[in-house]
């Protein structure tokens, strides 16, 4: 767990500052790689249009790094997103879940001291030799 690597800090507020810094850094990094804002004219398309021109839609996703909302009977039905952008979203969700779990562990006192973390790491390194 993340908490086991961020050790030796005695106050919960210090832990929260570290978690906030990690989260902020990650969010800033992600913001630099996000897609453009949604354009009603370009990015919302009927499903029938996608069926006729699916290859062009996929090409546009890759080339322009835009999300496309498909509609069916005038209502949003699906979202098309580039695989790289989708993976970034999954990675971000996973990190956020880990940060929430780390904060839960901190709040419940389920942490180890710096010395114990070092001992565990050294023990694991010895196993790998």
DSSP file (Angstrom, degrees, kcal/mol; ACC not computed):
  #  RESIDUE AA STRUCTURE BP1 BP2  ACC     N-H-->O    O-->H-N    N-H-->O    O-->H-N    TCO  KAPPA ALPHA  PHI   PSI    X-CA   Y-CA   Z-CA
    1    1 A X    >>        0   0    0      0, 0.0     3,-0.9     0, 0.0     4,-0.5   0.000 360.0 360.0 360.0 153.7    0.0    0.0    0.0
    2    2 A X  H >>  +     0   0    0      1,-0.2     3,-1.5     2,-0.2     4,-1.0   0.854 360.0  62.8 -56.7 -39.1    1.0    3.6   -0.6
    3    3 A X  H 34 S+     0   0    0      1,-0.3     3,-0.5     2,-0.2    -1,-0.2   0.840  94.2  61.3 -59.9 -34.6    1.0    4.4    3.1
    4    4 A X  H <4 S+     0   0    0     -3,-0.9    -1,-0.3     1,-0.2    -2,-0.2   0.721 106.4  46.2 -68.2 -19.6    3.8    1.9    3.8
    5    5 A X  H << S+     0   0    0     -3,-1.5     2,-0.9    -4,-0.5    -1,-0.2   0.647 105.1  60.8 -95.7 -17.4    6.1    3.8    1.5
    6    6 A X  S  < S+     0   0    0     -4,-1.0     3,-0.2    -3,-0.5    -1,-0.2  -0.768  83.4 145.8-107.0  83.7    5.3    7.2    2.9
    7    7 A X        +     0   0    0     -2,-0.9   106,-0.1    -3,-0.2     3,-0.1  -0.612  28.6  55.9-119.7 173.7    6.4    6.6    6.5
    8    8 A X        +     0   0    0    104,-0.5     2,-0.5     1,-0.2    -1,-0.1   0.584  69.9 123.2  83.8  11.2    8.0    8.3    9.5
    9    9 A X        -     0   0    0     -3,-0.2    -1,-0.2     1,-0.1     6,-0.1  -0.922  41.1-168.2-109.0 125.8    5.4   11.2    9.7
   10   10 A X        +     0   0    0     -2,-0.5     2,-0.4    -3,-0.1    -1,-0.1   0.754  61.9  70.0 -89.5 -23.7    3.8   11.4   13.0
   11   11 A X    >>  -     0   0    0      1,-0.1     4,-1.6     2,-0.0     3,-0.5  -0.790  68.4-142.3-102.7 138.0    0.9   13.8   12.4
   12   12 A X  H 3> S+     0   0    0     -2,-0.4     4,-2.8     1,-0.2     5,-0.2   0.866 103.6  61.0 -60.3 -36.5   -2.2   13.0   10.3
   13   13 A X  H 3> S+     0   0    0      1,-0.2     4,-2.0     2,-0.2    -1,-0.2   0.873 102.4  51.7 -61.2 -34.8   -2.1   16.5    8.9
   14   14 A X  H <> S+     0   0    0     -3,-0.5     4,-2.2     2,-0.2    -1,-0.2   0.908 109.2  50.2 -65.7 -41.1    1.3   15.9    7.5
   15   15 A X  H  X S+     0   0    0     -4,-1.6     4,-2.9     1,-0.2     5,-0.2   0.921 109.3  51.3 -60.6 -43.7    0.0   12.7    5.9
   16   16 A X  H  X S+     0   0    0     -4,-2.8     4,-2.8     1,-0.2    -1,-0.2   0.886 107.7  52.3 -63.3 -37.7   -2.9   14.7    4.4
   17   17 A X  H  X S+     0   0    0     -4,-2.0     4,-2.6     2,-0.2    -1,-0.2   0.915 111.1  47.5 -63.3 -41.7   -0.5   17.3    3.0
   18   18 A X  H  X S+     0   0    0     -4,-2.2     4,-2.7     2,-0.2    -2,-0.2   0.943 113.6  46.6 -63.9 -47.6    1.5   14.5    1.3
   19   19 A X  H  X S+     0   0    0     -4,-2.9     4,-2.7     1,-0.2    -2,-0.2   0.897 112.9  50.5 -61.8 -39.7   -1.6   12.9   -0.1
   20   20 A X  H  X S+     0   0    0     -4,-2.8     4,-3.1    -5,-0.2     5,-0.2   0.926 110.7  49.2 -63.2 -43.8   -2.8   16.2   -1.3
   21   21 A X  H  X S+     0   0    0     -4,-2.6     4,-2.7     2,-0.2     5,-0.2   0.922 112.6  47.1 -62.0 -45.0    0.5   17.0   -3.0
   22   22 A X  H  X S+     0   0    0     -4,-2.7     4,-2.5     2,-0.2    -1,-0.2   0.938 115.3  46.2 -61.1 -46.7    0.5   13.6   -4.7
   23   23 A X  H  X S+     0   0    0     -4,-2.7     4,-2.8    -5,-0.2    -2,-0.2   0.917 113.9  47.7 -63.3 -44.3   -3.1   14.0   -5.8
   24   24 A X  H  X S+     0   0    0     -4,-3.1     4,-2.6     2,-0.2     5,-0.2   0.913 112.2  49.4 -64.1 -43.7   -2.5   17.6   -7.0
   25   25 A X  H  X S+     0   0    0     -4,-2.7     4,-2.3    -5,-0.2    -1,-0.2   0.926 113.3  46.7 -60.8 -44.9    0.7   16.6   -8.9
   26   26 A X  H  X S+     0   0    0     -4,-2.5     4,-2.7    -5,-0.2    -2,-0.2   0.919 112.4  49.6 -64.2 -43.7   -1.2   13.8  -10.6
   27   27 A X  H  X S+     0   0    0     -4,-2.8     4,-2.6     2,-0.2    -2,-0.2   0.889 110.7  50.0 -63.7 -39.1   -4.2   15.9  -11.4
   28   28 A X  H  X S+     0   0    0     -4,-2.6     4,-1.5     2,-0.2    -1,-0.2   0.922 111.7  48.6 -64.1 -43.9   -1.9   18.6  -12.9
   29   29 A X  H  < S+     0   0    0     -4,-2.3     4,-0.4     1,-0.2     3,-0.2   0.920 113.7  46.8 -61.0 -44.3   -0.1   16.0  -15.0
   30   30 A X  H >< S+     0   0    0     -4,-2.7     3,-1.6     1,-0.2     4,-0.3   0.882 106.1  58.6 -66.1 -38.3   -3.4   14.6  -16.2
   31   31 A X  H >< S+     0   0    0     -4,-2.6     3,-0.9     1,-0.3    -1,-0.2   0.843 100.6  57.0 -62.3 -32.3   -4.9   18.0  -17.0
   32   32 A X  T 3< S+     0   0    0     -4,-1.5    -1,-0.3     1,-0.2    -2,-0.2   0.654 112.2  42.2 -71.4 -13.9   -2.0   18.6  -19.4
   33   33 A X  T <  S+     0   0    0     -3,-1.6    -1,-0.2    -4,-0.4    -2,-0.2   0.248  88.8 117.4-115.7  11.2   -3.0   15.5  -21.3
   34   34 A X    <   -     0   0    0     -3,-0.9     3,-0.1    -4,-0.3     2,-0.1  -0.278  67.0-100.8 -79.6 166.9   -6.8   15.8  -21.3
   35   35 A X        -     0   0    0      1,-0.2    31,-0.2    50,-0.0    -1,-0.1  -0.307  45.8 -85.9 -79.0 167.8   -8.9   16.1  -24.4
   36   36 A X        -     0   0    0     29,-0.7    31,-0.3    28,-0.3    -1,-0.2  -0.187  57.5 -81.9 -66.1 164.8  -10.3   19.4  -25.7
   37   37 A X        -     0   0    0      1,-0.1     2,-0.2    -3,-0.1    -1,-0.1  -0.288  59.6 -84.7 -67.0 158.5  -13.6   20.7  -24.3
   38   38 A X        -     0   0    0     -3,-0.1     2,-0.6    28,-0.1    -1,-0.1  -0.448  38.1-155.1 -69.6 129.0  -16.8   19.3  -25.8
   39   39 A X     >> -     0   0    0     -2,-0.2     4,-3.1     1,-0.1     5,-0.5  -0.933   6.7-151.7-105.1 119.5  -17.9   21.0  -29.0
   40   40 A X  H  >5S+     0   0    0     -2,-0.6     4,-0.6     1,-0.2    -1,-0.1   0.868  96.3  45.4 -58.7 -37.4  -21.7   20.6  -29.6
   41   41 A X  H  45S+     0   0    0      2,-0.1    -1,-0.2     1,-0.1    -3,-0.0   0.904 126.1  26.5 -74.2 -41.5  -21.2   20.8  -33.4
   42   42 A X  H  45S+     0   0    0      1,-0.1    -2,-0.2     3,-0.0    -1,-0.1   0.826 124.2  42.2 -91.7 -34.5  -18.3   18.4  -33.7
   43   43 A X  H  <5S+     0   0    0     -4,-3.1    26,-3.6     1,-0.1     2,-0.6   0.538  97.7  71.1-102.3  -7.9  -18.4   16.0  -30.8
   44   44 A X  E  << +a   69   0A   0     -4,-0.6     2,-0.3    -5,-0.5    26,-0.2  -0.941  63.6 163.4-112.0 115.6  -22.1   15.1  -30.5
   45   45 A X  E     -a   70   0A   0     24,-2.8    26,-2.3    -2,-0.6     2,-0.1  -0.948  39.1-106.0-133.9 147.7  -23.2   12.9  -33.3
   46   46 A X  E >>  -a   71   0A   0     -2,-0.3     4,-1.6    24,-0.2     3,-0.6  -0.438  28.3-122.7 -71.6 148.2  -26.1   10.6  -34.1
   47   47 A X  H 3> S+     0   0    0     24,-3.1     4,-2.5     1,-0.2     5,-0.2   0.854 112.0  61.2 -57.2 -36.9  -25.5    6.9  -33.9
   48   48 A X  H 3> S+     0   0    0     23,-0.3     4,-1.7     1,-0.2    -1,-0.2   0.878 103.0  50.5 -60.6 -37.0  -26.7    6.5  -37.5
   49   49 A X  H <> S+     0   0    0     -3,-0.6     4,-2.0     2,-0.2    -1,-0.2   0.887 108.9  51.7 -67.3 -39.0  -23.8    8.8  -38.6
   50   50 A X  H  < S+     0   0    0     -4,-1.6     4,-0.3     1,-0.2    -2,-0.2   0.911 107.2  53.2 -63.0 -41.8  -21.4    6.7  -36.7
   51   51 A X  H  < S+     0   0    0     -4,-2.5     3,-0.5     1,-0.2    -1,-0.2   0.896 112.6  44.5 -60.0 -40.2  -22.7    3.6  -38.4
   52   52 A X  H  < S+     0   0    0     -4,-1.7    -1,-0.2     1,-0.2    -2,-0.2   0.840 130.1  22.5 -73.0 -33.1  -22.2    5.1  -41.8
   53   53 A X  S  X S+     0   0    0     -4,-2.0     4,-2.0    -5,-0.1     3,-0.4  -0.204  71.3 141.0-131.2  42.8  -18.7    6.5  -41.1
   54   54 A X  H  > S+     0   0    0     -3,-0.5     4,-2.4    -4,-0.3     5,-0.2   0.868  74.5  54.8 -59.2 -39.1  -17.2    4.5  -38.2
   55   55 A X  H  > S+     0   0    0      1,-0.2     4,-2.2     2,-0.2    -1,-0.2   0.898 108.9  48.8 -61.9 -39.9  -13.7    4.5  -39.7
   56   56 A X  H  > S+     0   0    0     -3,-0.4     4,-2.4     2,-0.2    -1,-0.2   0.882 109.7  52.3 -67.0 -37.8  -13.7    8.3  -39.9
   57   57 A X  H  X S+     0   0    0     -4,-2.0     4,-2.3     2,-0.2    -2,-0.2   0.931 110.8  47.0 -62.5 -45.6  -14.9    8.6  -36.3
   58   58 A X  H  X S+     0   0    0     -4,-2.4     4,-2.1     1,-0.2    -2,-0.2   0.907 111.7  51.1 -64.0 -41.8  -12.1    6.3  -35.1
   59   59 A X  H  X S+     0   0    0     -4,-2.2     4,-2.9     1,-0.2     5,-0.3   0.909 109.6  50.5 -60.2 -42.9   -9.6    8.3  -37.2
   60   60 A X  H  X S+     0   0    0     -4,-2.4     4,-2.7     1,-0.2     5,-0.5   0.894 107.3  54.2 -63.5 -40.6  -10.9   11.5  -35.6
   61   61 A X  H  X S+     0   0    0     -4,-2.3     4,-1.1     1,-0.2     5,-0.3   0.938 115.1  39.3 -57.5 -47.6  -10.5   10.1  -32.1
   62   62 A X  H  < S+     0   0    0     -4,-2.1    -2,-0.2     2,-0.2    -1,-0.2   0.917 121.7  41.6 -69.9 -44.4   -6.9    9.2  -32.7
   63   63 A X  H  < S+     0   0    0     -4,-2.9    -3,-0.2    -5,-0.2    -2,-0.2   0.919 127.1  27.4 -72.9 -46.2   -5.9   12.3  -34.7
   64   64 A X  H  < S-     0   0    0     -4,-2.7   -28,-0.3    -5,-0.3    -1,-0.2   0.526  91.8-134.1 -99.5  -7.3   -7.7   15.0  -32.7
   65   65 A X     <  +     0   0    0     -4,-1.1   -29,-0.7    -5,-0.5     2,-0.3   0.929  54.6 146.6  53.0  49.8   -7.8   13.4  -29.3
   66   66 A X        -     0   0    0     -6,-0.4     2,-0.4    -5,-0.3    16,-0.2  -0.867  49.6-125.1-117.5 150.3  -11.5   14.3  -28.8
   67   67 A X        -     0   0    0     -2,-0.3     2,-0.5   -31,-0.3    14,-0.2  -0.750  23.8-153.1 -89.5 139.8  -14.3   12.6  -27.1
   68   68 A X  E     - B   0  80A   0     12,-2.5    12,-3.5    -2,-0.4     2,-0.6  -0.967   2.1-153.0-119.7 128.1  -17.4   11.9  -29.2
   69   69 A X  E     -aB  44  79A   0    -26,-3.6   -24,-2.8    -2,-0.5     2,-0.4  -0.874  12.5-152.5 -98.4 124.3  -20.9   11.6  -27.7
   70   70 A X  E     -aB  45  78A   0      8,-3.0     7,-3.4    -2,-0.6     8,-1.7  -0.803   9.1-155.9 -97.7 137.9  -23.3    9.4  -29.8
   71   71 A X  E     -aB  46  76A   0    -26,-2.3   -24,-3.1    -2,-0.4     2,-0.4  -0.828   9.0-164.9-112.8 152.3  -27.0   10.0  -29.6
   72   72 A X  E >  S- B   0  75A   0      3,-3.0     3,-1.4    -2,-0.3   -26,-0.0  -0.984  80.9  -8.1-135.6 123.3  -29.9    7.7  -30.3
   73   73 A X  T 3  S-     0   0    0     -2,-0.4    -1,-0.1     1,-0.3     3,-0.1   0.863 131.7 -55.8  56.2  37.6  -33.4    9.2  -30.7
   74   74 A X  T 3  S+     0   0    0      1,-0.2     2,-0.4     0, 0.0    -1,-0.3   0.479 118.8 102.4  79.9   2.5  -32.0   12.6  -29.7
   75   75 A X  E <  S-B   72   0A   0     -3,-1.4    -3,-3.0     1,-0.0    -1,-0.2  -0.908  83.0 -95.1-120.2 147.4  -30.6   11.4  -26.4
   76   76 A X  E     +B   71   0A   0     -2,-0.4    -5,-0.3    -5,-0.2     3,-0.1  -0.348  47.6 164.0 -59.8 135.7  -27.0   10.6  -25.4
   77   77 A X  E     -     0   0A   0     -7,-3.4     2,-0.3     1,-0.4    -6,-0.2   0.643  55.6  -0.4-126.0 -32.3  -26.4    6.9  -25.7
   78   78 A X  E     -B   70   0A   0     -8,-1.7    -8,-3.0     2,-0.0     2,-0.4  -0.987  54.0-133.8-159.1 160.9  -22.7    6.3  -25.7
   79   79 A X  E     -B   69   0A   0     -2,-0.3     2,-0.5   -10,-0.2   -10,-0.2  -0.989  13.4-155.0-124.1 129.7  -19.3    8.0  -25.5
   80   80 A X  E     +B   68   0A   0    -12,-3.5   -12,-2.5    -2,-0.4     2,-0.3  -0.895  20.9 171.2-102.1 130.6  -16.4    7.2  -27.8
   81   81 A X        -     0   0    0     -2,-0.5   -14,-0.1   -14,-0.2   -19,-0.1  -0.994  37.9 -99.4-139.8 145.3  -12.9    7.9  -26.4
   82   82 A X     >  -     0   0    0     -2,-0.3     4,-2.5   -21,-0.2     5,-0.2  -0.264  33.8-119.1 -60.2 148.1   -9.4    7.1  -27.6
   83   83 A X  H  > S+     0   0    0      1,-0.2     4,-2.5     2,-0.2     5,-0.2   0.879 113.3  52.2 -59.3 -40.8   -7.8    4.1  -26.0
   84   84 A X  H  > S+     0   0    0      2,-0.2     4,-2.1     1,-0.2    -1,-0.2   0.926 111.4  46.3 -63.7 -44.5   -4.9    6.2  -24.6
   85   85 A X  H  > S+     0   0    0      1,-0.2     4,-2.1     2,-0.2    -2,-0.2   0.889 111.9  52.0 -64.3 -39.1   -7.3    8.7  -23.0
   86   86 A X  H  X S+     0   0    0     -4,-2.5     4,-2.3     2,-0.2    -2,-0.2   0.912 108.7  50.0 -63.5 -43.0   -9.4    5.8  -21.6
   87   87 A X  H  X S+     0   0    0     -4,-2.5     4,-2.8     1,-0.2    -1,-0.2   0.895 108.5  53.2 -63.3 -39.6   -6.3    4.2  -20.1
   88   88 A X  H  X S+     0   0    0     -4,-2.1     4,-2.5     2,-0.2    -1,-0.2   0.910 108.7  50.1 -60.9 -41.3   -5.4    7.6  -18.5
   89   89 A X  H  X S+     0   0    0     -4,-2.1     4,-2.5     2,-0.2    -2,-0.2   0.925 111.4  47.9 -62.8 -43.7   -8.9    7.7  -17.0
   90   90 A X  H  X S+     0   0    0     -4,-2.3     4,-2.4     2,-0.2    -2,-0.2   0.920 112.3  49.3 -62.1 -43.8   -8.5    4.2  -15.6
   91   91 A X  H  X S+     0   0    0     -4,-2.8     4,-2.4     1,-0.2    -2,-0.2   0.905 111.3  49.6 -61.9 -41.9   -5.1    5.0  -14.2
   92   92 A X  H  X S+     0   0    0     -4,-2.5     4,-2.6     2,-0.2    -2,-0.2   0.920 110.9  49.0 -64.5 -43.9   -6.4    8.1  -12.5
   93   93 A X  H  X S+     0   0    0     -4,-2.5     4,-2.3     1,-0.2    -1,-0.2   0.905 111.0  50.9 -62.5 -40.3   -9.3    6.3  -11.0
   94   94 A X  H  X S+     0   0    0     -4,-2.4     4,-2.2     2,-0.2    -2,-0.2   0.927 111.5  47.0 -63.5 -44.7   -7.0    3.6   -9.7
   95   95 A X  H  X S+     0   0    0     -4,-2.4     4,-2.6     2,-0.2    -2,-0.2   0.916 111.3  51.3 -63.2 -42.5   -4.7    6.2   -8.1
   96   96 A X  H  X S+     0   0    0     -4,-2.6     4,-2.4     1,-0.2    -1,-0.2   0.898 109.6  50.2 -62.7 -39.5   -7.6    8.0   -6.5
   97   97 A X  H  X S+     0   0    0     -4,-2.3     4,-2.3     2,-0.2    -1,-0.2   0.901 111.0  49.4 -63.4 -40.3   -8.9    4.8   -5.0
   98   98 A X  H  X S+     0   0    0     -4,-2.2     4,-2.6     2,-0.2    -2,-0.2   0.892 110.4  50.4 -65.5 -39.4   -5.4    4.1   -3.6
   99   99 A X  H  X S+     0   0    0     -4,-2.6     4,-2.5     2,-0.2    -2,-0.2   0.904 110.6  49.1 -65.0 -40.9   -5.3    7.6   -2.2
  100  100 A X  H  X S+     0   0    0     -4,-2.4     4,-2.2     2,-0.2    -2,-0.2   0.906 112.3  48.4 -63.8 -40.8   -8.7    7.2   -0.5
  101  101 A X  H  X S+     0   0    0     -4,-2.3     4,-2.5     2,-0.2    -2,-0.2   0.900 110.7  51.3 -65.0 -40.9   -7.6    3.8    0.9
  102  102 A X  H  X S+     0   0    0     -4,-2.6     4,-2.3     2,-0.2    -2,-0.2   0.915 110.4  48.5 -62.4 -42.6   -4.3    5.4    2.2
  103  103 A X  H  X S+     0   0    0     -4,-2.5     4,-2.7     2,-0.2    -1,-0.2   0.896 110.4  51.5 -64.9 -38.9   -6.3    8.1    3.9
  104  104 A X  H  X S+     0   0    0     -4,-2.2     4,-1.8     2,-0.2     6,-0.2   0.920 109.9  49.9 -61.9 -42.9   -8.6    5.5    5.4
  105  105 A X  H  <>S+     0   0    0     -4,-2.5     5,-2.5     1,-0.2     4,-0.5   0.896 111.4  48.8 -62.8 -40.2   -5.6    3.7    6.7
  106  106 A X  H ><5S+     0   0    0     -4,-2.3     3,-1.2     1,-0.2    -2,-0.2   0.943 110.7  50.0 -63.8 -47.2   -4.2    6.8    8.2
  107  107 A X  H 3<5S+     0   0    0     -4,-2.7    -1,-0.2     1,-0.3    -2,-0.2   0.801 114.6  44.1 -63.7 -29.9   -7.5    7.8    9.9
  108  108 A X  T 3<5S-     0   0    0     -4,-1.8    -1,-0.3    -5,-0.2    -2,-0.2   0.435 114.3-115.2 -94.3   0.6   -7.8    4.3   11.4
  109  109 A X  T < 5 +     0   0    0     -3,-1.2     2,-1.9    -4,-0.5    -3,-0.2   0.663  66.5 145.6  77.4  15.2   -4.1    4.2   12.5
  110  110 A X      < +     0   0    0     -5,-2.5     2,-0.3    -6,-0.2    -1,-0.2  -0.443  37.4 110.6 -86.1  64.4   -3.4    1.3   10.1
  111  111 A X        -     0   0    0     -2,-1.9     2,-0.3    -5,-0.1  -107,-0.1  -0.832  58.9-131.5-130.9 167.3    0.2    2.5    9.4
  112  112 A X        -     0   0    0     -2,-0.3  -104,-0.5  -109,-0.2    -2,-0.0  -0.878  27.6-106.0-119.7 155.7    3.7    1.4   10.2
  113  113 A X     >  -     0   0    0     -2,-0.3     4,-2.4  -106,-0.1     5,-0.2  -0.242  33.8-106.7 -72.1 166.6    6.6    3.4   11.6
  114  114 A X  H  > S+     0   0    0      1,-0.2     4,-2.4     2,-0.2     5,-0.2   0.917 121.7  51.0 -59.1 -44.3    9.5    4.4    9.4
  115  115 A X  H  > S+     0   0    0      1,-0.2     4,-2.3     2,-0.2    -1,-0.2   0.909 110.4  48.3 -61.7 -43.4   11.7    1.8   11.1
  116  116 A X  H  > S+     0   0    0      2,-0.2     4,-2.6     1,-0.2    -1,-0.2   0.896 110.5  51.4 -66.0 -39.9    9.2   -1.0   10.5
  117  117 A X  H  X S+     0   0    0     -4,-2.4     4,-2.5     2,-0.2    -2,-0.2   0.924 110.7  48.6 -62.7 -43.7    8.8    0.0    6.9
  118  118 A X  H  X S+     0   0    0     -4,-2.4     4,-2.8     2,-0.2     5,-0.2   0.913 111.0  50.8 -61.4 -42.3   12.6   -0.1    6.4
  119  119 A X  H  X S+     0   0    0     -4,-2.3     4,-2.5     1,-0.2    -2,-0.2   0.926 111.3  47.8 -61.4 -45.1   12.7   -3.5    8.1
  120  120 A X  H  X S+     0   0    0     -4,-2.6     4,-2.3     2,-0.2    -1,-0.2   0.903 112.8  48.6 -63.3 -41.5   10.0   -4.9    5.8
  121  121 A X  H  X S+     0   0    0     -4,-2.5     4,-2.5     2,-0.2    -2,-0.2   0.935 112.5  47.5 -64.3 -46.2   11.6   -3.5    2.7
  122  122 A X  H  X S+     0   0    0     -4,-2.8     4,-2.2     1,-0.2    -2,-0.2   0.901 111.1  52.2 -62.4 -40.1   15.0   -5.0    3.7
  123  123 A X  H  X S+     0   0    0     -4,-2.5     4,-1.4    -5,-0.2    -1,-0.2   0.923 111.5  46.4 -61.1 -44.8   13.4   -8.3    4.5
  124  124 A X  H  X S+     0   0    0     -4,-2.3     4,-1.3     1,-0.2    -2,-0.2   0.873 110.1  53.5 -66.6 -37.2   11.8   -8.4    1.1
  125  125 A X  H  X S+     0   0    0     -4,-2.5     4,-0.8     1,-0.2     3,-0.2   0.888 104.9  55.0 -64.3 -37.8   15.0   -7.4   -0.7
  126  126 A X  H >< S+     0   0    0     -4,-2.2     3,-0.7     1,-0.2    -1,-0.2   0.872 104.2  54.8 -62.4 -36.5   16.8  -10.3    1.0
  127  127 A X  H 3< S+     0   0    0     -4,-1.4    -1,-0.2     1,-0.2    -2,-0.2   0.849 105.0  53.9 -63.9 -33.9   14.2  -12.6   -0.4
  128  128 A X  H 3<        0   0    0     -4,-1.3    -1,-0.2    -3,-0.2    -2,-0.2   0.653 360.0 360.0 -78.1 -15.9   14.9  -11.4   -3.9
  129  129 A X    <<        0   0    0     -4,-0.8    -1,-0.2    -3,-0.7    -2,-0.1   0.500 360.0 360.0 -70.1 360.0   18.7  -12.0   -3.7
